[in-house]
């Protein structure tokens, strides 16, 4: 199973940048590097896509094209959400 994770953030957001490395490590530990597609999206470059997902605040996280977090989750919350994913 490959899981696509997209982090939608504003350029220059220090809080976003600091958390992304930690969350990516959590995703890799749960899914393995081979089961993970990680994409960092600048809301300024892909505003229409962010709006289509329902993003109202940043950072936001979409999993497999569906908005899962409209604010920054803790690593524990993120891990729990990934463990609940249905196999595709």
Secondary structure as GFF3:
##gff-version 3
##sequence-region A 1 88
A	DSSP	beta_strand	3	9	.	.	.	ID=ss1
A	DSSP	alpha_helix	14	31	.	.	.	ID=ss2
A	DSSP	three_ten_helix	33	35	.	.	.	ID=ss3
A	DSSP	beta_strand	36	42	.	.	.	ID=ss4
A	DSSP	alpha_helix	47	53	.	.	.	ID=ss5
A	DSSP	beta_strand	60	63	.	.	.	ID=ss6
A	DSSP	beta_strand	66	69	.	.	.	ID=ss7
A	DSSP	alpha_helix	75	83	.	.	.	ID=ss8
###
